Amino acid sequence: MLTKEFDKPLQILDQDGQVVGPLPPNLAPDRLLEWYRMMWLTRFLSNKLVALQRQGRATTWIPSNGQEATAVGLATPLLEQDWLTASPREMGGYLQKGVSPAAVAYFCRGYPPPPELVGKDARCLPFTIVIGTQTLHSVGLAMAAKMRNENSVVVGTCGDGATSEGDFSEALNFAGVYHAPLVMVVVNNGWAISVPSHKQYAAKHLAMRGIGFGLPARLVDGNDILAVHAVMEEAVANARAGGGPTLVECVTHRQAAHSTSDDPTRYCPPENLALWETRDPLKRFRRFLYDGGYLDEKADKALTLEIEAYMNEEVQRAYDYPAPAPESFFDKVYAEPTPRLARQREEVRQETGAKR
Ligand SMILES: Cc1ncc(C[n+]2csc(CCOP(=O)(O)OP(=O)(O)O)c2C)c(N)n1
């Protein structure tokens, strides 16, 4: 049974990067460094997208800062045939699953990326902006995978705020009843825009919700990549073996504004803002890698410079494309446009065409 005590989130690395729990088996150095790399790539790309938005070159962005261990760790055990559904906050999981940074950057221009930027199908659904809907998409995918006897597992994600949506309860109920090969990850970053978690739910932990739906559940320190990986590896293996769904709550900390549209100093108490530095998942993992002899300062510097250069190249690749015509967004609504949409498309083309 995966459900363990809910007193304290599972931790393998404490806040200072010291090992305090059982290390997962098969931790090859290459794998550890790959996760570290993905976490930095997530941080750099997220910061870049915020900067591009400030320059008026990208639409709204939802930063991932402080949540990289959860975002990357929830995807580390996934195989090619597995699926992932998420909001932009979990962009790191998409990168880990094989989505190119260029595709993410292009998405931020407001349009679906062209196939050549996406590359091979990483089995990640488009980022969801409508809160909570991806929970239903993930259960649907998992039920379909089971009906087709595919050997694939689906990871669905949502925030603490999304757990107050009906979609979340419906998704967990279907997952339980149909014994779907699903791992539902609640990314509890303490806030839903300006609503703190104590105003969002009265339960001690969101993981406890699993019990009511007959799902095993795990509570994990979401700023500890090793703990997130360990819990996800167990839950994914269980789902793949026919053991059904698991609910995982990753307790993390939003280290930035909710999005490019708000100012957290208006609603976050100063003591909460002060926690941003101490809860940094990258610092914690770096300490572990240094102490274990996997990385030293010199190699670290070279690695982060290389990742940043790669990220910039990828963003450039996305921006090398001419801006799509505004009316092109109608093309993605239906395979066959309705007469009304065709009319609206033409109106937009005529209105914006003169300004091009
Ligand atoms: C159905 C719906 N209602 C409201 C919104 C506006 N909205 C955008 S983000 C957000 C808060 C989401 O909080 P949470 O689920 O905790 O995820 P987080 O953004 O913290 O990752 C809300 C209410 C929306 N996008 N969709």
PDBQT file of the ligand as one rigid body, heavy atoms in Angstrom, charges set to zero:
ROOT
HETATM    1  C1  LIG A 401     -11.361  27.787 -14.330  1.00  0.00    +0.000 C 
HETATM    2  C2  LIG A 401     -10.469  28.950 -14.002  1.00  0.00    +0.000 A 
HETATM    3  N1  LIG A 401     -10.801  29.770 -12.986  1.00  0.00    +0.000 NA
HETATM    4  C3  LIG A 401      -9.996  30.808 -12.661  1.00  0.00    +0.000 A 
HETATM    5  C4  LIG A 401      -8.847  31.041 -13.371  1.00  0.00    +0.000 A 
HETATM    6  C5  LIG A 401      -7.941  32.200 -12.979  1.00  0.00    +0.000 C 
HETATM    7  N2  LIG A 401      -6.738  31.663 -12.318  1.00  0.00    +0.000 N 
HETATM    8  C6  LIG A 401      -5.587  31.550 -12.971  1.00  0.00    +0.000 A 
HETATM    9  S1  LIG A 401      -4.390  30.885 -12.032  1.00  0.00    +0.000 SA
HETATM   10  C7  LIG A 401      -5.416  30.746 -10.704  1.00  0.00    +0.000 A 
HETATM   11  C8  LIG A 401      -4.914  30.178  -9.402  1.00  0.00    +0.000 C 
HETATM   12  C9  LIG A 401      -4.398  28.795  -9.554  1.00  0.00    +0.000 C 
HETATM   13  O1  LIG A 401      -3.826  28.373  -8.362  1.00  0.00    +0.000 OA
HETATM   14  P1  LIG A 401      -3.270  26.926  -8.194  1.00  0.00    +0.000 P 
HETATM   15  O2  LIG A 401      -4.241  25.928  -8.708  1.00  0.00    +0.000 OA
HETATM   16  O3  LIG A 401      -2.848  26.781  -6.780  1.00  0.00    +0.000 OA
HETATM   17  O4  LIG A 401      -2.013  26.859  -9.178  1.00  0.00    +0.000 OA
HETATM   18  P2  LIG A 401      -0.729  27.799  -9.237  1.00  0.00    +0.000 P 
HETATM   19  O5  LIG A 401      -1.069  28.924 -10.180  1.00  0.00    +0.000 OA
HETATM   20  O6  LIG A 401      -0.417  28.278  -7.869  1.00  0.00    +0.000 OA
HETATM   21  O7  LIG A 401       0.351  26.942  -9.806  1.00  0.00    +0.000 OA
HETATM   22  C10 LIG A 401      -6.678  31.221 -11.013  1.00  0.00    +0.000 A 
HETATM   23  C11 LIG A 401      -7.810  31.266 -10.070  1.00  0.00    +0.000 C 
HETATM   24  C12 LIG A 401      -8.538  30.168 -14.439  1.00  0.00    +0.000 A 
HETATM   25  N3  LIG A 401      -7.424  30.311 -15.167  1.00  0.00    +0.000 N 
HETATM   26  N4  LIG A 401      -9.343  29.124 -14.726  1.00  0.00    +0.000 NA
ENDROOT
TORSDOF 0
